[in-house]
């Protein structure tokens, strides 16, 4: 059997210039005084929010409510994009 290669969705294929986090905090958690585990940066508007392993899951809520499907990892030395709609990943 050949190696499995995951398909990259059309949302990920449209990202040419990855937006980087300007601050290392979740914009929404700061407002409420909550904590976060890892951060993701929206590739549509550039906001940085907490991941699904964080208590509030702000990044996935933002993706759903704002129709902004792609986020990048805002973690140091991580270079990947995630599409919330298609549950697809792409490294860069």
Rosetta blueprint (number, residue, H / E / L):
1 X L
2 X L
3 X L
4 X L
5 X L
6 X L
7 X L
8 X L
9 X L
10 X H
11 X H
12 X H
13 X H
14 X L
15 X L
16 X L
17 X L
18 X L
19 X L
20 X L
21 X L
22 X L
23 X L
24 X L
25 X L
26 X L
27 X H
28 X H
29 X H
30 X H
31 X H
32 X H
33 X L
34 X L
35 X L
36 X L
37 X L
38 X L
39 X E
40 X E
41 X E
42 X E
43 X L
44 X L
45 X L
46 X L
47 X L
48 X E
49 X E
50 X E
51 X L
52 X L
53 X L
54 X L
55 X L
56 X L
57 X L
58 X H
59 X H
60 X H
61 X H
62 X H
63 X H
64 X H
65 X H
66 X H
67 X L
68 X L
69 X L
70 X E
71 X E
72 X E
73 X E
74 X L
75 X L
76 X L
77 X L
78 X L
79 X L
80 X E
81 X E
82 X E
83 X E
84 X L
85 X L
86 X L
87 X L
88 X E
89 X E
90 X E
91 X E
92 X L
